[in-house]
Amino acid sequence: MQINLLSCDAARPDRRAITKMLEEIALGVDSSLARELTDILLDGSPVDIEVDDKTISSAYRALRKQDIDYEIVE
């Protein structure tokens, strides 16, 4: 399933936690790509990721925990 990460609304976003979360939930994302995606997201640009359908509910929970706004791309 494709998810478009729109923005992070946290007052003080934790880059390390967001990077680790992206590594865990996104398919085909390693640590260096996760750091790059985190930087792009925190700079205000949207990021597209692919998430395994089996773990989608835990991915939604992780995104909400980091205060990341997202939309589902069909």
Buried (B, 14 or more C-beta within 10 A) or exposed (E): BEBEBBBBEBEEBEEEBBBBBBBEBBEEBEEEBBBBBBBEBBEEEEBEBEBEEEBBEEBBEBBEEBEBEBEEEE
